[in-house]
């Protein structure tokens, strides 16, 4: 069963670029490494050959996984987003009710998450807790240290 993943246009381009890099650059490098190791003689005692074959297998698994993700990827039309509640690509301002600190986050697909730039995954505990909430509502998020409570201050696109 395949899982549909939602991406921004830039996130989908990044995924496509990574897939192209693996196929067009890394795959030929792996083949060359196997060829060079094979030329060094007896394959039964050639650790370099075994390592190159293993690296190629890992690369092919990664390519296969990315191809599956890419085939199930959908671009989110930001103009169609409902701003009355928190959804994927919503920019939310929240207030931590434990310490009164306010934070801005953009909810994105897991592969686009980058905490340094304020992008959190919708599948993270905080992301899950915020989804579907409206301005003024309180999201309770269970984390290892206990329960965090966040009030939704604003939702933007």
C-alpha positions as YAML, in Angstrom:
chain: A
units: angstrom
residues:
- id: 1
  name: UNK
  ca: [0.00, 0.00, 0.00]
- id: 2
  name: UNK
  ca: [1.41, 3.37, -0.95]
- id: 3
  name: UNK
  ca: [1.31, 6.50, 1.14]
- id: 4
  name: UNK
  ca: [0.65, 9.81, -0.57]
- id: 5
  name: UNK
  ca: [3.00, 12.57, 0.57]
- id: 6
  name: UNK
  ca: [2.30, 16.24, 0.09]
- id: 7
  name: UNK
  ca: [5.06, 18.64, -0.93]
- id: 8
  name: UNK
  ca: [5.61, 22.25, -1.75]
- id: 9
  name: UNK
  ca: [6.88, 22.90, -5.27]
- id: 10
  name: UNK
  ca: [10.39, 23.54, -3.90]
- id: 11
  name: UNK
  ca: [10.26, 20.37, -1.79]
- id: 12
  name: UNK
  ca: [9.26, 18.24, -4.79]
- id: 13
  name: UNK
  ca: [12.04, 19.80, -6.88]
- id: 14
  name: UNK
  ca: [14.56, 18.99, -4.14]
- id: 15
  name: UNK
  ca: [13.34, 15.37, -4.08]
- id: 16
  name: UNK
  ca: [13.60, 15.13, -7.88]
- id: 17
  name: UNK
  ca: [17.10, 16.66, -7.86]
- id: 18
  name: UNK
  ca: [18.27, 14.16, -5.22]
- id: 19
  name: UNK
  ca: [16.86, 11.26, -7.23]
- id: 20
  name: UNK
  ca: [18.55, 12.53, -10.42]
- id: 21
  name: UNK
  ca: [21.86, 12.93, -8.57]
- id: 22
  name: UNK
  ca: [21.71, 9.35, -7.28]
- id: 23
  name: UNK
  ca: [20.83, 7.92, -10.70]
- id: 24
  name: UNK
  ca: [23.08, 10.06, -12.90]
- id: 25
  name: UNK
  ca: [26.16, 10.50, -10.69]
- id: 26
  name: UNK
  ca: [26.24, 8.04, -7.80]
- id: 27
  name: UNK
  ca: [25.03, 4.96, -9.75]
- id: 28
  name: UNK
  ca: [27.82, 5.23, -12.38]
- id: 29
  name: UNK
  ca: [30.39, 5.78, -9.58]
- id: 30
  name: UNK
  ca: [29.22, 2.59, -7.88]
- id: 31
  name: UNK
  ca: [29.46, 0.62, -11.13]
- id: 32
  name: UNK
  ca: [32.98, 1.95, -11.74]
- id: 33
  name: UNK
  ca: [34.04, 0.98, -8.20]
- id: 34
  name: UNK
  ca: [32.79, -2.57, -8.77]
- id: 35
  name: UNK
  ca: [34.59, -2.74, -12.11]
- id: 36
  name: UNK
  ca: [37.87, -1.53, -10.59]
- id: 37
  name: UNK
  ca: [37.60, -3.98, -7.70]
- id: 38
  name: UNK
  ca: [36.78, -6.85, -10.10]
- id: 39
  name: UNK
  ca: [39.94, -6.07, -12.09]
- id: 40
  name: UNK
  ca: [42.08, -6.63, -8.98]
- id: 41
  name: UNK
  ca: [41.80, -10.38, -9.15]
- id: 42
  name: UNK
  ca: [40.22, -13.22, -7.18]
- id: 43
  name: UNK
  ca: [36.70, -12.15, -6.19]
- id: 44
  name: UNK
  ca: [36.41, -14.76, -3.41]
- id: 45
  name: UNK
  ca: [39.02, -12.93, -1.33]
- id: 46
  name: UNK
  ca: [38.42, -9.38, -2.56]
- id: 47
  name: UNK
  ca: [37.04, -7.28, 0.29]
- id: 48
  name: UNK
  ca: [37.04, -4.18, -1.91]
- id: 49
  name: UNK
  ca: [34.73, -5.95, -4.39]
- id: 50
  name: UNK
  ca: [32.38, -7.07, -1.59]
- id: 51
  name: UNK
  ca: [32.27, -3.54, -0.16]
- id: 52
  name: UNK
  ca: [31.58, -2.03, -3.60]
- id: 53
  name: UNK
  ca: [28.75, -4.53, -4.24]
- id: 54
  name: UNK
  ca: [27.25, -3.79, -0.82]
- id: 55
  name: UNK
  ca: [27.47, -0.03, -1.43]
- id: 56
  name: UNK
  ca: [25.75, -0.51, -4.79]
- id: 57
  name: UNK
  ca: [22.98, -2.51, -3.13]
- id: 58
  name: UNK
  ca: [22.42, 0.24, -0.56]
- id: 59
  name: UNK
  ca: [22.38, 2.87, -3.31]
- id: 60
  name: UNK
  ca: [19.82, 0.90, -5.33]
- id: 61
  name: UNK
  ca: [17.62, 0.55, -2.22]
- id: 62
  name: UNK
  ca: [17.79, 4.30, -1.66]
- id: 63
  name: UNK
  ca: [16.96, 5.00, -5.31]
- id: 64
  name: UNK
  ca: [14.03, 2.58, -5.17]
- id: 65
  name: UNK
  ca: [12.66, 4.18, -1.99]
- id: 66
  name: UNK
  ca: [12.99, 7.70, -3.45]
- id: 67
  name: UNK
  ca: [11.29, 6.60, -6.67]
- id: 68
  name: UNK
  ca: [8.37, 5.25, -4.63]
- id: 69
  name: UNK
  ca: [8.13, 8.47, -2.60]
- id: 70
  name: UNK
  ca: [8.32, 10.55, -5.80]
- id: 71
  name: UNK
  ca: [5.63, 8.49, -7.53]
- id: 72
  name: UNK
  ca: [3.29, 9.08, -4.57]
- id: 73
  name: UNK
  ca: [4.17, 12.75, -4.14]
- id: 74
  name: UNK
  ca: [1.55, 15.43, -4.66]
- id: 75
  name: UNK
  ca: [2.05, 19.20, -4.81]
- id: 76
  name: UNK
  ca: [-0.10, 21.21, -2.46]
- id: 77
  name: UNK
  ca: [-1.98, 24.10, -4.02]
- id: 78
  name: UNK
  ca: [-1.46, 26.77, -1.37]
- id: 79
  name: UNK
  ca: [-4.27, 28.91, -2.78]
- id: 80
  name: UNK
  ca: [-6.78, 26.20, -1.86]
- id: 81
  name: UNK
  ca: [-5.78, 25.95, 1.79]
- id: 82
  name: UNK
  ca: [-8.40, 26.60, 4.46]
- id: 83
  name: UNK
  ca: [-6.97, 29.30, 6.73]
- id: 84
  name: UNK
  ca: [-9.54, 28.68, 9.46]
- id: 85
  name: UNK
  ca: [-7.60, 25.67, 10.79]
- id: 86
  name: UNK
  ca: [-4.05, 24.34, 10.88]
- id: 87
  name: UNK
  ca: [-3.19, 22.21, 7.83]
- id: 88
  name: UNK
  ca: [-0.08, 21.20, 5.91]
- id: 89
  name: UNK
  ca: [1.74, 24.38, 4.78]
- id: 90
  name: UNK
  ca: [-0.02, 26.50, 7.39]
- id: 91
  name: UNK
  ca: [2.19, 29.12, 9.00]
- id: 92
  name: UNK
  ca: [1.14, 29.16, 12.64]
- id: 93
  name: UNK
  ca: [2.04, 31.38, 15.53]
- id: 94
  name: UNK
  ca: [1.65, 29.49, 18.78]
- id: 95
  name: UNK
  ca: [2.13, 30.34, 22.43]
- id: 96
  name: UNK
  ca: [3.52, 27.76, 24.83]
- id: 97
  name: UNK
  ca: [1.17, 28.06, 27.80]
- id: 98
  name: UNK
  ca: [3.81, 26.61, 30.14]
- id: 99
  name: UNK
  ca: [6.34, 29.42, 29.63]
- id: 100
  name: UNK
  ca: [4.34, 32.00, 27.59]
- id: 101
  name: UNK
  ca: [6.94, 31.87, 24.78]
- id: 102
  name: UNK
  ca: [5.63, 32.48, 21.25]
- id: 103
  name: UNK
  ca: [6.99, 30.59, 18.24]
- id: 104
  name: UNK
  ca: [6.27, 30.60, 14.50]
- id: 105
  name: UNK
  ca: [6.22, 27.31, 12.59]
- id: 106
  name: UNK
  ca: [5.32, 26.19, 9.09]
- id: 107
  name: UNK
  ca: [3.90, 22.68, 8.94]
- id: 108
  name: UNK
  ca: [5.45, 20.69, 6.10]
- id: 109
  name: UNK
  ca: [5.90, 17.13, 4.88]
- id: 110
  name: UNK
  ca: [8.37, 15.07, 6.89]
- id: 111
  name: UNK
  ca: [11.05, 15.24, 4.20]
- id: 112
  name: UNK
  ca: [10.92, 19.06, 4.15]
- id: 113
  name: UNK
  ca: [11.16, 19.55, 7.92]
- id: 114
  name: UNK
  ca: [13.95, 21.86, 9.05]
- id: 115
  name: UNK
  ca: [13.67, 23.19, 12.58]
- id: 116
  name: UNK
  ca: [16.34, 25.85, 12.00]
- id: 117
  name: UNK
  ca: [14.13, 27.49, 9.38]
- id: 118
  name: UNK
  ca: [10.95, 27.02, 11.41]
- id: 119
  name: UNK
  ca: [9.57, 24.11, 9.37]
- id: 120
  name: UNK
  ca: [8.18, 21.22, 11.41]
- id: 121
  name: UNK
  ca: [6.79, 17.96, 10.14]
- id: 122
  name: UNK
  ca: [3.07, 17.32, 10.28]
- id: 123
  name: UNK
  ca: [3.98, 13.86, 11.56]
- id: 124
  name: UNK
  ca: [6.01, 15.22, 14.51]
- id: 125
  name: UNK
  ca: [4.29, 15.25, 17.92]
- id: 126
  name: UNK
  ca: [3.82, 19.04, 17.81]
- id: 127
  name: UNK
  ca: [2.69, 18.95, 14.16]
- id: 128
  name: UNK
  ca: [0.13, 16.22, 14.89]
- id: 129
  name: UNK
  ca: [-1.12, 18.15, 17.90]
- id: 130
  name: UNK
  ca: [-1.60, 21.35, 15.90]
- id: 131
  name: UNK
  ca: [-3.37, 19.84, 12.86]
- id: 132
  name: UNK
  ca: [-7.02, 20.76, 12.63]
- id: 133
  name: UNK
  ca: [-6.89, 23.33, 15.43]
- id: 134
  name: UNK
  ca: [-8.36, 26.83, 14.99]
- id: 135
  name: UNK
  ca: [-7.19, 30.22, 16.26]
- id: 136
  name: UNK
  ca: [-7.79, 30.42, 20.01]
- id: 137
  name: UNK
  ca: [-7.86, 26.65, 20.51]
- id: 138
  name: UNK
  ca: [-5.33, 24.89, 22.71]
- id: 139
  name: UNK
  ca: [-3.35, 21.92, 21.42]
- id: 140
  name: UNK
  ca: [-2.11, 19.45, 24.01]
- id: 141
  name: UNK
  ca: [1.00, 17.62, 22.88]
- id: 142
  name: UNK
  ca: [2.38, 14.64, 24.77]
- id: 143
  name: UNK
  ca: [6.18, 14.65, 24.78]
- id: 144
  name: UNK
  ca: [8.65, 12.55, 26.80]
- id: 145
  name: UNK
  ca: [8.80, 15.24, 29.51]
- id: 146
  name: UNK
  ca: [5.01, 15.38, 29.91]
- id: 147
  name: UNK
  ca: [2.31, 17.41, 28.19]
- id: 148
  name: UNK
  ca: [2.88, 20.72, 26.43]
- id: 149
  name: UNK
  ca: [-0.01, 23.09, 25.84]
- id: 150
  name: UNK
  ca: [0.04, 25.46, 22.86]
- id: 151
  name: UNK
  ca: [-2.51, 28.15, 22.08]
- id: 152
  name: UNK
  ca: [-2.99, 28.91, 18.39]
- id: 153
  name: UNK
  ca: [-2.42, 32.67, 18.01]
- id: 154
  name: UNK
  ca: [-2.66, 32.97, 14.20]
- id: 155
  name: UNK
  ca: [-2.79, 30.91, 11.00]
- id: 156
  name: UNK
  ca: [-1.44, 32.19, 7.69]
- id: 157
  name: UNK
  ca: [-0.51, 30.87, 4.29]
...
